[in-house]
Amino acid sequence: MRWRILGLLFLARIGLGFQFQTVASVGDDLVVAFGLDYAGIGFLIGLFMAPGLFLAIPAGYWGRFVSDRIMVVIGLGALALGGVASSLAAESWAIGMGRIIAGAGFLFTTLYFTKMIADWFEGREIATAMSVLVMSWPFGIAMGQVGHAWLAQVYGWQVPFQVASIYCLLAALAVFLLYRAPHDLPPAKTGSGAALTGQEWRLVLCAAAAWAVFNAAYVTYLSFGPKVLEDLGQTAIAAAGIISIGSWVMILSGALCGQIVDRFGGRNAVLTVCIGGAIVSLLLLSEPGAGFGASLLFGLIGMAPAGVIMAMSGQALRPQVRAFGMGIFFTVYYAIMLVTPPAAGAILDATGSAHGSILLAIILFASVIPLAMMFHHFKTAPNVGFEKKV
């Protein structure tokens, strides 16, 4: 049953990446239509993450009173509504408002999709399950990289937003009709009794920071990697297609990486090898003729540990406090994700080259390793003076 649930949530969660990718895919059209610069495009990309900075903790708290299924349905509905609002925009600020609405939906769905999988797979192939789940994000992004660019070129920049919204509505209907919660969850505590221990605070903050910088680096690569290839002579559609290769490949490599860690352990060693591969691939990206190989390496090795990093969130928290703890986790995540795209766009505007933005992605990737090591230290340190996990 848990694998069928994972398949359902994977297909539904594709809509998150599909909707997120809209602005990055039609960015050049928005520059022409609204007179934006690339810092402005980065700001619109980052606005998708803004609601999470303020809503993550309340959303985690509301989970004590509303079922996970309904929270996800509401979130997918908001993603659809935000996409429609952006497609109807006559001014750039209206696109931003649509992104904020969609971003609120992204927060609810991301938080509760993660909780659902942690609930279903706790102690049972959780790294593998999280790897499969988080691969739905690049799957949706890769669909957008290829599909949105073509839709915008043929039908106009508004259509990618509308198509992504239709997908999100269908996903909401599927989750509402088909999702079932596991029967062996311990009862959730309410009130002040459901508190994180000191160890859980340290663990969830490390896990959140690692997940945030990893994703911020990935989004920077997606948003500005095509510009690097365009500077080397590729057309916009060809550059988007080459960059999307990494997202397609990581769907398989991520699941394999999760299996390796579940079966053999060695999470920090695997992370070190994979992050090293990500950095090498980004350095190769600016070499003439190396774009395809760099993107392939990025997907095969660099992005493979996504689920392994996300699994740290489930390992940091007891089931009784998981919804609230995920609120803390995603508050940190959204804070970092909010500021990174505008910073990368500003670097491009200031230098006239996307290489500086890719350097930022390299620095972010490198930050994952010390954060993972800190997580391991806090996880294995004696838990004297704090409530033990159950």
N, C-alpha and C positions, 0 to 999 in steps of 0.2 A: 504493500500500500504506500509506503513512504517514497518509493521510487516513482510511482504514478503521480503523487503529490509534487515531487520535485519536477517532473516533466511539465505539469500544469503551470507551476510557478515560473519555470524557465520561459515558457512560451508567453506568459502574461508579462513578465518583466522585460522582454524584448522591447516593449513599447516605451520604456523609460529612455533607453539609448536612442531609439528611433526619433522620439520627440526632441531630446536634447540636441541631436546633431543638426537640426534644422537651420539654426542661425549660422553655424560654422560652414555649412554647405552652401548657403545662399549669401554669405557675407559680402562677396563682391557686388552682388545685385543690390544689397542694402546700402553699400557705399555709394552707388550711383543713384539709387532712388531717394535716399534721405540725406546725402552729403556727409555721411559719417566718416571718421577716420578709423584706423584699426584698433586704437585704444577703445573707441566707442563700440566696435564689434566685440572686443574682448569683454567690455562691460556688460553687453547684452548676454553674452555667453555666461558670464559670472552671475548675472541676476537670477539665473535658474537655481543657483545655490543659496541665494539670499534668505528665503523664508526659513530654511533649515536652521539658520543661526538663531532664530527667535522661537521657532515652533518645535524644535526637536525634543526639548525637555517636556513641554506640555503634551506633545503627542505621545511620548513614552508614558506619561502619567495617565492620560485618557484611556490607555490600553487596559487599565484596571476595571474600566466600566463598559467598554465597547469591545466587541469581538474583533480578533485579528482580521477575519474575513471582511467585515464591514469597513474597517479602517482602510484596507487595501482597495475595496470597491470605491470608496470616497476618493482616495488618492488617484486612482486611474481616471475617475470622472473629472477631477480637477486638471489632470494632464491634458485630457481631451478639450476641456473648456479653454484652457490657456492657449492651446494651439490654434483653436478657432479665433480667439480674440486677436492673436498676433497676425493671423492671415487677413483680418479685416482692417488692420491698422492703416491710417492715412498719415500718421506722424510717427517718428521713431519712439516717442515716449509711450505710445500705445502698444508697440511691440514689446517694450519693456514691461508694461503692465501684464500682458499675456504671459511673458516669461515668469513673472512673479507668481501668477496663478498656477501655471504649470509646475513651477518649482515647489509650491506648497504640496501639490500632489506627489511630486517626486519624493519629498520628505516622508510623507505618510507611507507610500508604497515601499520605499527602500528600507525604512525602519522595520516594517512589519513583515515584508518578505524575509528579511534576515532573521527575525525572531521566529517565524514559522519554521524555517529550515533548522535553526538551532533547537527548537522544540522537538521536531521529528527525528533529528539525527544525533542528539546528544549521546556521546559515548559510542556512536555507531557510524563510522566513515564520515565524520563531520568535515574533515578537510576536503574529501572528495566531493561531498554534497555542496559545500560552499563554493568549491571551484566550479562546479557545473552551474550553480545559480549565478555567480558573478560573471560568468562568460556570456550570459544573456545580454549584459550591458554592451560589451564590444560587438556582439552579434547585431544588436539593434543599431549601433553606431555604424558598423560596416554596411548594413542595409541602407542607412541614410547617406553614407559617403557615395555610394554608387547610385542609389535611386533618387535621392533628393537633388543631386546635381543635374541629372537627366530631366527630372520633372520640372525643375526651375528653368532649364534652358528651353524646354519645349512648351510648357504651359504657363510659366511665370513663377515668381518667387513665393507667391501665396499658397500654391498647391501642395508643396511638401508639408507645410503646417497642417493642412486639412487632411491629407492622407495619414499622417502620423496620429491625428486625433481620432480618425475612424478606427485605427488599430487599437488604440487605448480603450475605446468604448467596447469593442468586441472582447478585449481582454478582461474588462470589468465584468461583463456578463458571464464569461467563462468561470472566473473565480467565484462569483456569487452562486452559480449553479452547482459547481463541482467540488469546491474546497471543503474538506472536513478537518477538524482539529484532532490531534492525537488524544487517545483516551487515558494515557498514563501520566499526564502532567500533574505535579503536585499542586495543591490549591494555591492560588495567588493570594498574597497578603495585602491588606489595605491599611491605610493610615500610616502612622510613624513606624510600625513594625517592619515594613519593607524597606530597610535601609541598606546601602552598600557598606561593606566593611572597608577598613583602610586599605587592605590589600586589593580589594576589587576596584577601588578608586585608582590606585597606581596602575593596575593592569589595564583597565579600560582606557585610561588616558594614553598609555603607551601604544595600545592597539589602535586607538583612534588616530593618533598622530601618524603612525606608520601607514595606515590605510589612506589617510588624507594626502600625504606627500606623494605616495605611489600614484594615486588617481590624478592629482594635480599635474604630475609629470606626464601622465598618459594623455590628459586632455590638452596639454600644451603641445605635445607631439602631434595629436590629431588636428589641432587648429592651425599650427604653424609649420608642420612638416611639409604640407603641400606647397607652401610658399618657397621653401628651400628648393624643392624640385622645379618649381616654375622659374626660379632664378637661374637654374641650370639648363633651361630651354624646353621643359615639358609643358604641354598644354594643361589647362586647369583640370579638365576631366581626367586626363592621363595621370596627372599628379595625384588626384584624389583616389584613383584606382590603385595606384602603387602603394600609397599609404594605407589603404584599406586592407591590403594583403595581411599585414600584421594582425589586424583585428579578426580576420577570418581564421588564421592559423591558430591563434591563441585559444580559440574555442576548444580545440583538441588538446593542445599542449597544456592548458590549464587543468583539464580533468586528469591528465596523466600525472602532472606534478602533484596534485592532491592525493592520488593513489600512492605515489612514491612515499610521501610524507606519512600517510596513514599506515602504510605497511612497514616502513623501515625507520621512520623518525628522521632526525637530523635536519630539523626545520631551518636552523640558522645557516648550516652549510649549504643547503639548497638555495636559500635566499641569497647568499653571498655570490654563488655561481650565477644565478639568474639576473641579479642586479648588475653584475659585471657585464653580462651579455647585453643588457639594455643600454648601458653606457657606451659600449663598443659600437652597437648598432647606430646610436645617435651621432657618434663621431663619424661613422662611415657615411651617413646620410648626405653630407655636403660634398662627398667625393664624386666627380663626374662618372656616370655609368654605374654607380654603386647603389642606387636607390632601391632597386628590386631586392638585392641581397640584404641590404640593411633592414628593409621592412620584414623580410622573411625571418632574419635572425631575431628581430624585435619580437615577432609573434611566437616563434618557436621557443625562445629562452627568456627574453626580457620580461614579457608579460605573463609567463607561465605561473608564477607564484601568487597571482591575485587571490585565489581562493584560500591559499595557505595563510595569507595575511588576514583576510576577512575572518577566517576560522578563529583567530585569536580573540575576536570579540565574544564569541560563544564560550570560549574557554576561560574568559575572564570573569564570568557572571553566573551566579546561581539562577535556576529557573524562576524562583520567586521574585527576583529583582530584575529579570532580564529586560522587560519592557522599559522600565525607568532607566536602567543602565544603558540601553541602546539610545535613549534620548541624550545622555551625556556623550556617548560615542559619536553620534551624528552632529552634535553641536560643535565639537572640535573639528570634525570632518568638513562641515560647511563653512566654518570660519576660514579654513585654509583654502578651500575650493573657491570661495567667493573672491578672494584677493588675487589669486594666481592668474586667471585669464587677462584681467586688465593690466597687470604688471607685465605679462608677456607681450601684450599688444603695445604698451607704452615703449617697451624696448625696441620693438619693430619700428614704431614711428620715429624714435630718437635716432636709430642707427641706419634706417632704410634697408635693413637686412634681417631675415628671420633667424640668422645664425645665433644671435644673442638670445633669442627666445628659446632655442634648442639648448643653449648652454644652461639656461635656468632649469630646463627639464632634467638635465644631467645632474645638477646639484640636488634637485628634489629626489631623484632616484637614489643617489648616494646616501641620503639621509635615512632611508629605510633600515639599513643594516644596524646602526647604533640603537635605533628605537626597538628593533626586534631583540637585540641583545639585552636591553634594559628590561623588556617584557620577560625574558627568560630568567633574568636575575630575580625579579620580584616574584615570579611564579614559584621558583625553587627556594627562595629565602625562607627561613623559619617565620611562621606566622604568629609569633608571640604577641599576646595582647589584643588580638583581633579574632572575631568570629570565624571559625573555619567554614569552608564551603561544604555543602551537603549534596 
